[in-house]
Amino acid sequence: MHTEHQRCAEACYQCAAACEHCALSCLQEENIDMMRECIKLDVQCAALCRLAGQFMALESVHLPSLCRICVDVCKACAEECSRHQHQHCQQCAKRCRACAQACLQMAA
């Protein structure tokens, strides 16, 4: 795997783990209704980031297209998570922004 693919794949996998942790933690919050969109985006983002990581390992010709979608979903997830003051949401937003930046470079 190329070095730039490796760095981006690592960012994707770290983002996926943060999103999964955030979704699980959101399910534990008192006002779960307020967390619905966050949970939904966490699950979508985690799935997409894991897929992008796999495509990088395979050095797929479709990687730029997938990375562009990953940027959009990561940004949406980061925006939603940043609305919540919970530590898990703030950490997830940070990882999503890092992943979006790494995928943006791969999509170029």
DSSP file with accessible surface (Angstrom, degrees, kcal/mol):
  #  RESIDUE AA STRUCTURE BP1 BP2  ACC     N-H-->O    O-->H-N    N-H-->O    O-->H-N    TCO  KAPPA ALPHA  PHI   PSI    X-CA   Y-CA   Z-CA
    1    1 A M              0   0  100      0, 0.0    56,-0.1     0, 0.0    55,-0.0   0.000 360.0 360.0 360.0 135.3    0.0    0.0    0.0
    2    2 A H     >  -     0   0   94     54,-0.2     4,-2.5     1,-0.1     5,-0.2  -0.291 360.0-114.7 -62.3 152.4    1.3    3.5   -0.9
    3    3 A T  H  > S+     0   0   92      1,-0.2     4,-2.5     2,-0.2     5,-0.2   0.899 116.7  50.1 -58.2 -43.3    2.3    5.7    2.0
    4    4 A E  H  > S+     0   0   92      1,-0.2     4,-2.0     2,-0.2    -1,-0.2   0.880 110.9  50.0 -67.0 -33.7   -0.5    8.2    1.3
    5    5 A H  H  > S+     0   0   25      2,-0.2     4,-2.9     1,-0.2    -1,-0.2   0.911 109.8  51.7 -65.8 -41.3   -3.0    5.4    1.1
    6    6 A Q  H  X S+     0   0   76     -4,-2.5     4,-2.4     2,-0.2    -2,-0.2   0.929 110.0  47.8 -62.1 -45.7   -1.7    4.1    4.5
    7    7 A R  H  X S+     0   0  156     -4,-2.5     4,-2.0     1,-0.2    -1,-0.2   0.917 115.1  45.2 -62.7 -43.6   -2.1    7.5    6.2
    8    8 A C  H  X S+     0   0    3     -4,-2.0     4,-2.6     2,-0.2    -2,-0.2   0.914 111.1  52.9 -68.5 -41.4   -5.6    8.0    4.9
    9    9 A A  H  X S+     0   0    3     -4,-2.9     4,-2.8     1,-0.2     5,-0.2   0.918 108.7  50.9 -60.0 -41.4   -6.6    4.4    5.7
   10   10 A E  H  X S+     0   0   92     -4,-2.4     4,-2.5     2,-0.2     5,-0.2   0.917 110.0  49.1 -62.3 -42.9   -5.4    5.0    9.3
   11   11 A A  H  X S+     0   0   17     -4,-2.0     4,-2.2     1,-0.2    -1,-0.2   0.908 112.1  50.0 -62.7 -38.9   -7.4    8.2    9.5
   12   12 A C  H  X S+     0   0    0     -4,-2.6     4,-2.7     2,-0.2    -2,-0.2   0.926 111.9  46.0 -65.2 -46.0  -10.5    6.3    8.2
   13   13 A Y  H  X S+     0   0   87     -4,-2.8     4,-2.3     2,-0.2    -2,-0.2   0.887 112.8  50.3 -67.3 -36.8  -10.2    3.5   10.7
   14   14 A Q  H  X S+     0   0   93     -4,-2.5     4,-2.3    -5,-0.2    -1,-0.2   0.903 111.9  48.8 -66.0 -38.6   -9.6    5.9   13.6
   15   15 A C  H  X S+     0   0    0     -4,-2.2     4,-2.9    -5,-0.2    -2,-0.2   0.930 109.5  51.6 -65.5 -44.6  -12.7    7.8   12.5
   16   16 A A  H  X S+     0   0    0     -4,-2.7     4,-2.5     1,-0.2    -2,-0.2   0.924 110.9  48.1 -59.1 -44.1  -14.8    4.6   12.2
   17   17 A A  H  X S+     0   0   50     -4,-2.3     4,-2.4     1,-0.2    -1,-0.2   0.917 112.5  48.5 -63.9 -41.6  -13.8    3.6   15.7
   18   18 A A  H  X S+     0   0   15     -4,-2.3     4,-2.6     1,-0.2    -2,-0.2   0.906 111.8  49.8 -65.4 -40.0  -14.6    7.1   17.1
   19   19 A C  H  X S+     0   0    0     -4,-2.9     4,-2.8     2,-0.2    -2,-0.2   0.904 111.0  48.6 -65.5 -41.8  -18.0    7.0   15.4
   20   20 A E  H  X S+     0   0   89     -4,-2.5     4,-2.3    -5,-0.2    -2,-0.2   0.914 113.0  47.8 -65.5 -40.5  -18.8    3.6   16.7
   21   21 A H  H  X S+     0   0  110     -4,-2.4     4,-2.7    -5,-0.2    -2,-0.2   0.919 112.4  49.9 -64.5 -41.8  -17.8    4.7   20.2
   22   22 A C  H  X S+     0   0    0     -4,-2.6     4,-3.0     2,-0.2    -2,-0.2   0.930 109.9  49.9 -63.1 -45.7  -19.9    7.8   19.9
   23   23 A A  H  X S+     0   0    9     -4,-2.8     4,-1.6     2,-0.2    -1,-0.2   0.933 113.2  46.2 -59.7 -45.6  -23.0    6.0   18.7
   24   24 A L  H  X S+     0   0  105     -4,-2.3     4,-0.5     1,-0.2    -1,-0.2   0.923 114.4  47.9 -63.0 -42.8  -22.8    3.5   21.5
   25   25 A S  H >< S+     0   0   21     -4,-2.7     3,-1.2     1,-0.2     4,-0.4   0.879 106.9  56.7 -66.9 -37.5  -22.2    6.3   24.0
   26   26 A C  H >< S+     0   0    0     -4,-3.0     3,-1.3     1,-0.3    -1,-0.2   0.861  99.4  60.3 -61.8 -33.7  -25.1    8.4   22.6
   27   27 A L  H 3< S+     0   0   91     -4,-1.6    -1,-0.3     1,-0.3    -2,-0.2   0.722 102.5  53.6 -66.0 -19.2  -27.4    5.4   23.3
   28   28 A Q  T << S+     0   0  145     -3,-1.2    -1,-0.3    -4,-0.5    -2,-0.2   0.535  86.0 109.3 -90.0 -10.3  -26.5    5.8   27.0
   29   29 A E  S <  S-     0   0   54     -3,-1.3     3,-0.4    -4,-0.4     6,-0.1  -0.332  74.4-124.4 -70.9 153.1  -27.4    9.5   27.1
   30   30 A E  S    S+     0   0  199      1,-0.3     2,-1.2     2,-0.1     3,-0.2   0.920 105.4  45.9 -62.1 -49.9  -30.5   10.6   29.1
   31   31 A N    >>  +     0   0   88      1,-0.2     3,-0.9     2,-0.1     4,-0.6  -0.637  66.3 166.6 -98.8  78.3  -32.2   12.4   26.2
   32   32 A I  H >> S+     0   0   59     -2,-1.2     3,-0.9    -3,-0.4     4,-0.5   0.803  70.2  66.6 -66.0 -27.6  -31.8    9.9   23.4
   33   33 A D  H >4 S+     0   0  100      1,-0.3     3,-0.9     2,-0.2     4,-0.3   0.886  99.0  52.3 -59.7 -37.0  -34.3   11.7   21.2
   34   34 A M  H <4 S+     0   0   98     -3,-0.9     4,-0.3     1,-0.2    -1,-0.3   0.739 109.5  51.1 -69.4 -20.4  -31.9   14.6   21.0
   35   35 A M  H <X S+     0   0    0     -3,-0.9     4,-2.7    -4,-0.6     5,-0.3   0.452  78.2 101.0 -98.8  -0.9  -29.1   12.2   19.9
   36   36 A R  H <X S+     0   0  154     -3,-0.9     4,-2.5    -4,-0.5     5,-0.2   0.900  84.6  43.7 -55.3 -49.5  -31.0   10.4   17.1
   37   37 A E  H  > S+     0   0   87     -4,-0.3     4,-2.5    -3,-0.2    -1,-0.2   0.893 113.5  52.9 -65.9 -36.4  -29.3   12.3   14.2
   38   38 A C  H  > S+     0   0    0     -4,-0.3     4,-2.7     2,-0.2    -2,-0.2   0.944 111.0  46.0 -62.8 -47.4  -25.9   12.0   15.8
   39   39 A I  H  X S+     0   0   29     -4,-2.7     4,-2.4     2,-0.2     5,-0.2   0.932 112.2  51.8 -61.3 -45.9  -26.3    8.2   16.1
   40   40 A K  H  X S+     0   0  114     -4,-2.5     4,-2.1    -5,-0.3    -2,-0.2   0.934 113.7  42.5 -58.4 -48.4  -27.6    7.9   12.6
   41   41 A L  H  X S+     0   0   20     -4,-2.5     4,-3.0     1,-0.2     5,-0.2   0.875 110.6  57.2 -69.3 -35.5  -24.6    9.8   11.1
   42   42 A D  H  X S+     0   0    0     -4,-2.7     4,-2.6    -5,-0.2    -2,-0.2   0.933 109.4  45.1 -58.1 -46.6  -22.1    8.0   13.4
   43   43 A V  H  X S+     0   0   88     -4,-2.4     4,-2.1     2,-0.2    -2,-0.2   0.924 115.6  46.4 -66.0 -44.1  -23.3    4.6   12.0
   44   44 A Q  H  X S+     0   0   91     -4,-2.1     4,-2.4    -5,-0.2    -2,-0.2   0.928 114.2  47.7 -63.6 -44.4  -23.2    5.8    8.4
   45   45 A C  H  X S+     0   0    0     -4,-3.0     4,-2.8     2,-0.2     5,-0.2   0.912 110.4  51.3 -65.3 -43.9  -19.8    7.5    8.8
   46   46 A A  H  X S+     0   0    3     -4,-2.6     4,-2.2    -5,-0.2     5,-0.2   0.932 111.7  47.4 -59.9 -44.9  -18.3    4.4   10.5
   47   47 A A  H  X S+     0   0   64     -4,-2.1     4,-2.0     1,-0.2    -2,-0.2   0.931 114.6  45.7 -63.5 -44.9  -19.5    2.1    7.7
   48   48 A L  H  X S+     0   0   26     -4,-2.4     4,-2.7     1,-0.2    -2,-0.2   0.906 111.5  51.7 -67.4 -40.3  -18.3    4.4    4.9
   49   49 A C  H  X S+     0   0    0     -4,-2.8     4,-2.3     2,-0.2    -1,-0.2   0.899 109.4  49.8 -65.2 -39.7  -14.9    5.0    6.6
   50   50 A R  H  X S+     0   0   87     -4,-2.2     4,-2.0    -5,-0.2    -1,-0.2   0.922 111.6  49.3 -64.2 -40.5  -14.3    1.3    7.0
   51   51 A L  H  X S+     0   0   66     -4,-2.0     4,-2.6     2,-0.2    -2,-0.2   0.925 109.6  51.1 -63.6 -44.1  -15.2    0.8    3.3
   52   52 A A  H  X S+     0   0    0     -4,-2.7     4,-2.1     1,-0.2    -1,-0.2   0.913 108.4  52.8 -60.8 -41.3  -12.8    3.6    2.2
   53   53 A G  H  X S+     0   0    0     -4,-2.3     4,-1.9     1,-0.2    -1,-0.2   0.906 109.7  48.5 -60.3 -40.8  -10.0    2.0    4.3
   54   54 A Q  H  X S+     0   0  107     -4,-2.0     4,-1.8     1,-0.2    -2,-0.2   0.915 109.1  52.4 -65.5 -42.5  -10.6   -1.3    2.5
   55   55 A F  H  <>S+     0   0   56     -4,-2.6     5,-2.2     1,-0.2     4,-0.4   0.855 107.8  52.8 -63.2 -33.8  -10.6    0.4   -0.9
   56   56 A M  H ><5S+     0   0    0     -4,-2.1     3,-1.1     2,-0.2    -1,-0.2   0.918 107.0  51.1 -66.9 -42.1   -7.3    2.0   -0.1
   57   57 A A  H 3<5S+     0   0   54     -4,-1.9    -2,-0.2     1,-0.3    -1,-0.2   0.860 113.5  45.8 -62.4 -32.8   -5.8   -1.4    0.8
   58   58 A L  T 3<5S-     0   0  132     -4,-1.8    -1,-0.3    -5,-0.1    -2,-0.2   0.487 104.9-133.1 -85.8  -5.8   -7.0   -2.7   -2.5
   59   59 A E  T < 5 -     0   0   88     -3,-1.1    -3,-0.2    -4,-0.4    -2,-0.1   0.904  35.8-165.8  50.0  48.4   -5.7    0.4   -4.3
   60   60 A S    > < -     0   0   29     -5,-2.2     3,-1.4     1,-0.1    -1,-0.2  -0.319  29.9-135.9 -66.2 143.0   -9.1    0.6   -6.1
   61   61 A V  T 3  S+     0   0  127      1,-0.3     4,-0.2     2,-0.1    -1,-0.1   0.672 106.8  61.4 -69.6 -16.2   -9.4    2.9   -9.2
   62   62 A H  T 3> S+     0   0  120      1,-0.2     4,-2.1     2,-0.1    -1,-0.3   0.400  73.7 102.2 -90.5   3.0  -12.7    4.0   -7.6
   63   63 A L  H <> S+     0   0    5     -3,-1.4     4,-3.1     1,-0.2     5,-0.2   0.890  74.3  54.7 -57.6 -45.8  -11.0    5.4   -4.5
   64   64 A P  H  > S+     0   0   47      0, 0.0     4,-1.9     0, 0.0    -1,-0.2   0.923 110.4  47.1 -56.9 -41.5  -11.2    9.1   -5.5
   65   65 A S  H  > S+     0   0   60     -4,-0.2     4,-1.6    -3,-0.2    -2,-0.2   0.927 114.1  46.7 -64.6 -44.6  -14.9    8.8   -6.0
   66   66 A L  H  X S+     0   0   19     -4,-2.1     4,-2.6     1,-0.2    -1,-0.2   0.905 109.6  54.6 -65.0 -38.7  -15.4    7.0   -2.7
   67   67 A C  H  X S+     0   0    0     -4,-3.1     4,-2.5     1,-0.2    -1,-0.2   0.876 103.7  55.1 -64.4 -36.2  -13.2    9.5   -0.9
   68   68 A R  H  X S+     0   0  126     -4,-1.9     4,-1.7    -5,-0.2    -1,-0.2   0.912 110.8  45.2 -62.9 -41.0  -15.3   12.5   -2.1
   69   69 A I  H  X S+     0   0   92     -4,-1.6     4,-2.5     2,-0.2     5,-0.2   0.919 110.6  54.3 -66.6 -41.2  -18.4   10.8   -0.6
   70   70 A C  H  X S+     0   0    0     -4,-2.6     4,-2.9     1,-0.2     5,-0.3   0.896 105.0  54.3 -60.6 -40.0  -16.4   10.1    2.6
   71   71 A V  H  X S+     0   0    6     -4,-2.5     4,-2.5     1,-0.2    -1,-0.2   0.947 109.9  47.2 -57.6 -48.1  -15.5   13.8    2.9
   72   72 A D  H  X S+     0   0  108     -4,-1.7     4,-2.1     1,-0.2    -2,-0.2   0.921 115.2  44.0 -62.1 -45.6  -19.1   14.8    2.7
   73   73 A V  H  X S+     0   0   30     -4,-2.5     4,-2.7     2,-0.2     5,-0.2   0.915 113.4  50.8 -69.3 -41.6  -20.3   12.2    5.3
   74   74 A C  H  X S+     0   0    1     -4,-2.9     4,-2.8    -5,-0.2    -2,-0.2   0.911 110.9  49.2 -62.0 -41.6  -17.4   12.9    7.6
   75   75 A K  H  X S+     0   0  116     -4,-2.5     4,-2.4    -5,-0.3    -1,-0.2   0.914 111.9  48.4 -64.0 -41.5  -18.1   16.7    7.5
   76   76 A A  H  X S+     0   0   39     -4,-2.1     4,-2.3    -5,-0.2    -2,-0.2   0.919 113.3  47.2 -64.5 -42.3  -21.8   16.1    8.2
   77   77 A C  H  X S+     0   0    0     -4,-2.7     4,-3.0     2,-0.2     5,-0.3   0.924 111.9  50.3 -65.8 -43.5  -21.0   13.8   11.1
   78   78 A A  H  X S+     0   0    3     -4,-2.8     4,-2.4    -5,-0.2    -2,-0.2   0.912 110.4  50.4 -61.2 -41.2  -18.5   16.3   12.5
   79   79 A E  H  X S+     0   0  115     -4,-2.4     4,-0.6     2,-0.2    -1,-0.2   0.929 114.0  43.8 -63.6 -45.2  -21.0   19.1   12.2
   80   80 A E  H >< S+     0   0   19     -4,-2.3     3,-1.2     1,-0.2     4,-0.3   0.943 114.9  48.3 -65.8 -47.3  -23.7   17.1   14.0
   81   81 A C  H >< S+     0   0    0     -4,-3.0     3,-1.8     1,-0.3    -1,-0.2   0.871 103.7  61.1 -62.9 -35.8  -21.4   15.8   16.7
   82   82 A S  H 3< S+     0   0   39     -4,-2.4    -1,-0.3     1,-0.3    -2,-0.2   0.700  92.4  67.8 -67.8 -14.4  -19.9   19.3   17.4
   83   83 A R  T << S+     0   0  147     -3,-1.2     2,-0.4    -4,-0.6    -1,-0.3   0.651  92.9  71.0 -74.7 -16.7  -23.4   20.4   18.4
   84   84 A H  S <  S-     0   0   14     -3,-1.8   -49,-0.0    -4,-0.3     6,-0.0  -0.852  71.5-148.4-107.3 140.1  -23.3   18.2   21.5
   85   85 A Q        +     0   0  161     -2,-0.4    -1,-0.1     4,-0.1    -3,-0.1   0.515  58.4 120.8 -85.4  -3.9  -21.1   18.9   24.5
   86   86 A H     >  -     0   0   52      1,-0.1     4,-2.3    -5,-0.1     3,-0.3  -0.314  69.7-127.3 -61.7 142.0  -20.5   15.3   25.4
   87   87 A Q  H  > S+     0   0  143      1,-0.2     4,-2.7     2,-0.2     5,-0.2   0.896 109.2  54.4 -58.5 -41.6  -16.8   14.3   25.3
   88   88 A H  H  > S+     0   0   22      1,-0.2     4,-2.0     2,-0.2    -1,-0.2   0.879 109.3  48.1 -64.0 -35.0  -17.5   11.3   23.0
   89   89 A C  H  > S+     0   0    0     -3,-0.3     4,-2.6     2,-0.2    -1,-0.2   0.916 111.8  48.9 -69.9 -42.4  -19.2   13.7   20.5
   90   90 A Q  H  X S+     0   0   63     -4,-2.3     4,-2.0     2,-0.2    -2,-0.2   0.907 112.7  47.8 -64.4 -40.3  -16.4   16.2   20.6
   91   91 A Q  H  X S+     0   0   63     -4,-2.7     4,-2.2     2,-0.2    -1,-0.2   0.901 111.8  50.6 -66.3 -40.5  -13.8   13.4   20.1
   92   92 A C  H  X S+     0   0    0     -4,-2.0     4,-2.7    -5,-0.2    -2,-0.2   0.929 108.1  52.1 -63.1 -44.6  -15.8   12.0   17.2
   93   93 A A  H  X S+     0   0    0     -4,-2.6     4,-2.3     1,-0.2    -1,-0.2   0.909 109.0  51.4 -59.2 -40.5  -16.1   15.4   15.5
   94   94 A K  H  X S+     0   0  127     -4,-2.0     4,-2.0     1,-0.2    -1,-0.2   0.932 112.0  45.3 -62.4 -46.0  -12.3   15.8   15.8
   95   95 A R  H  X S+     0   0   85     -4,-2.2     4,-2.4     1,-0.2    -1,-0.2   0.876 111.4  53.6 -66.9 -37.3  -11.7   12.4   14.2
   96   96 A C  H  X S+     0   0    0     -4,-2.7     4,-2.7     2,-0.2    -1,-0.2   0.908 108.4  49.2 -64.4 -41.0  -14.2   13.1   11.4
   97   97 A R  H  X S+     0   0  126     -4,-2.3     4,-2.2     2,-0.2    -2,-0.2   0.912 111.6  49.2 -64.9 -41.1  -12.6   16.4   10.5
   98   98 A A  H  X S+     0   0   52     -4,-2.0     4,-2.2     2,-0.2    -2,-0.2   0.911 112.8  47.5 -63.9 -41.3   -9.2   14.6   10.3
   99   99 A C  H  X S+     0   0    0     -4,-2.4     4,-3.0   -88,-0.2     5,-0.3   0.918 109.5  53.0 -66.9 -42.3  -10.6   11.9    8.2
  100  100 A A  H  X S+     0   0    5     -4,-2.7     4,-2.3     1,-0.2    -2,-0.2   0.917 110.2  48.8 -59.5 -41.7  -12.3   14.4    5.9
  101  101 A Q  H  X S+     0   0  106     -4,-2.2     4,-1.7     2,-0.2    -1,-0.2   0.924 112.8  46.7 -64.8 -43.8   -9.0   16.2    5.4
  102  102 A A  H  X S+     0   0   18     -4,-2.2     4,-1.6     1,-0.2    -2,-0.2   0.919 114.5  47.0 -65.3 -41.7   -7.1   13.0    4.6
  103  103 A C  H  X S+     0   0    0     -4,-3.0     4,-2.2     1,-0.2    -1,-0.2   0.852 106.1  59.1 -70.3 -32.6   -9.8   11.9    2.2
  104  104 A L  H  X S+     0   0   80     -4,-2.3     4,-1.0    -5,-0.3    -1,-0.2   0.913 106.4  48.2 -61.7 -41.4   -9.9   15.3    0.5
  105  105 A Q  H  < S+     0   0  134     -4,-1.7     3,-0.3     1,-0.2    -1,-0.2   0.885 112.0  49.2 -65.1 -38.3   -6.2   14.9   -0.3
  106  106 A M  H  < S+     0   0   27     -4,-1.6    -2,-0.2     1,-0.2    -1,-0.2   0.827 108.0  54.4 -70.0 -32.2   -6.9   11.4   -1.7
  107  107 A A  H  <        0   0   13     -4,-2.2    -1,-0.2   -40,-0.1    -2,-0.2   0.726 360.0 360.0 -75.6 -19.5   -9.8   12.6   -3.8
  108  108 A A     <        0   0  120     -4,-1.0    -3,-0.0    -3,-0.3   -40,-0.0  -0.231 360.0 360.0 -70.6 360.0   -7.7   15.2   -5.5
